[in-house]
Amino acid sequence: MSVKRWAALILLGSVLTGVAMAMALVYAYRYIAFPPAFSGMVQIVTLQFLPREVRFVVVLTLGLAMTAYGVSRMSRSLLSPFLARTDPGKDLAEIVAEHRFGPRTPDINVVALGGGTGLSSLLRGLKQHDIGITAIVTVADDGGSTGRIRTEFDIPAPGDIRNCLAALADDESLVSRLFQYRFDQPSSQLSGHSFGNLFITALTQVTGSFERAVIESASVLNIRGRVLPSTLANVALNTELIDGTVLRGESSLARKNAPIKQVYLEPERAAVYEPAFGAILNADLVVLGPGSLYTSVLPNLLVEGITQALRWTPGRVVYVCNVATQPGETDDFTVADHVRVVVDQLGPNVVDVVLVNSNPASAAAIGPTEPIDPVLPNGWDMPGAGFVVVERDVVNDRNPLRHDPEKLSLALLDIARWESTRDGELDGSLASPPKLPSRTAMAAHR
């Protein structure tokens, strides 16, 4: 970079400046008559009471010591931002700014609970905004690659966690695409496995901890936010049908022949992962869903401690209702049916807002022979449930049976930023803004 020549020139200039100042001081001492009152002080300052050789050594030693100390401190100041543990994906300006002024605190901390494609779709929308993001993911899946890994290695399900890690990573990252790669050679024992599942499993074996494996995987992918399992227990999701049949394992739901009475975890009192508990308590907005009601949303709520955290959090709790029913799981469900399942699990006055799709395109996209129905607002009400309903177009224009990540994230951030009934309109983005209680009031009634 051709800096050595200019550094040498600066050093030479500094030396000449010092010589000139020394010449000026010698001239002043020899030829300027100081008042008698100051003569003694001038002699002390200029070390005239010492021999000439000693004066030279003292001044030279002092100068070298000051230079060495200054270079040492300057080097430490320049290198300290890079010696600290920093996010490897940050650029130079971010690293220096964070070191000087401390880490930036986002205006809104969003915690999303769920699993499957619904949660990963939401995370893809949220990561486009300057907010804090924490995903709390179910680990009850036992199908496909995840099920085979759980059987062989006795660890919590890595599949939904892998999807969320990839969703919060850079979409163009080669490592992110590698994480989602699935082996499809029929003759191979790896057929059906995704690389990300194998990677998390291998890290669990190397580190001896599923928790550590998830943390290191997030570091490798340099994700935007945090992904946390709801529990570290190796749980299974069981289903009891209204005819008394008990189906063991999440994947067994596909074989049900009667409506669902309840789902429960085995072991029943699986303890919440403590960082997940703390994230909910410190959230400004907690989002339940979107995703499969019984296999993505409820498994998190069944973990011991999650429901308590949702009752205590001062943040606003939002349930995002699906835009269509799910065959074999929520057949013929209306908005009220979806919400009733969640409210029955959490109790009244926990959910503050229910976000419902208002775009009828979801109904138009369903063929007459398809075993699914649109889930649209239809004037339903649940007196005493303690929540308000927000209707918003949140469907994907290309696939009206799925949520659009950007539309959904904007609707949720509007709800998060609307502080109280005195705030008036919700940035003009809702035709009829709901009258939401303030966070202080919500914390009080919980």
C-alpha angles and dihedrals in degrees: 000000000000094000100131094074092051092046088053090049091051090049092050091048091051091051092050090047090052092049091050091051090049090051090050092051092048091049091048092049095048103039108024116083109222119203112264090247091062101036095087093049092049091052091051094048092049092046092236090155089069128073115264093250093051091049090054093051093046094050093044092049092048092049094049092047093051092047094049093047092048093050090048094051093043092051091050092049092050096046101037095085089056097042091057119084104269136167105273091217095063120103125233095266093052093048093050094043093050091049093049101041103019128251115321114251113218118234092233129031111203123193117192122194123197142067144231124050094323096065095041090051091052091049091054088059097043095051090064089069131072096249139113112264129196122173117200107198134197117241097194098099113122105170133104119346092352093054093051091049093048091051094049101038105025096228133133116276111281099187102087091039089054091052092051093047090052091046092055094044127088106287091219095048116121089213090054092053090045089054090058095044113123123202109233105175103127094209095052125092086223092061110129095016120119118220091233093058091050091046093053090045092051091048089051089055093045097046096032090229134088088202091056092045092058092048093050092046089054089051092051091051093041091222126197101242134350134302116202131177113235089229137002091219118109094242131180125207114228127189130211115200125208090252090060097257115142118210116197119213131020094263091058090071089082088068098052118130100187137043119281118262098181144330125221140178127246113242087036099207099051106165121239118250102254098227088053091052091050093047091057092048091052098043126116090200129021116195123200110198156302099200143071107339099217101029103036110024104031098047089065092048091051092061112105108257101018094093091047091051091050090052093050102041116109089211125099114265115216127186113205109208118215118253093227139020121262117235113243093011113051102013112171092000118156126201089267091053092052093047094045092058091053095044092048089056098044102031128231124315095026101095109062101180135024113202112207129183113246099184110107090203087094089064093047091053093060116092121223093250098044115111094228135087133205117253105221133158110268106174095277122157138190108200115214095014091118101226139103128225123235116195115203140157102253103150125118111251092218095043110025091186091068134061118256108237096217097043091047095047092049092050092050094047090050089055091046094051096048099092106184147340089276093062093082115207127020097243087293090282098114121060092213110022113210120238100247124185119240119260090250091057092047092051089050096052090048 
